Amino acid sequence: MPCSDTVKRPASGARRGESFLELLPVGVFFVDARWVIGQWNGKMAEWTGIKTEEALGRREPLSILGLRG
């Protein structure tokens, strides 16, 4: 029997997985190999007061969060 479920795709221009991160009840961010922030979900913005647009592209996420690495 064929499955009738459909997969909802992210909105146009959204990166893969970005919509899923916004659904999580926890703060999530990702950095690349150079420690540049590439993802910062809405819960991180809410908890830190740092808007997603301000966090993306910044380096050294621990210092942004007030932590020492």
Secondary structure by P-SEA (a helix, b strand, c coil): ccccbbbbbcccccccaaaaaaaccbbbbbbccccccccccaaaaaacccccccccccccccccccccc
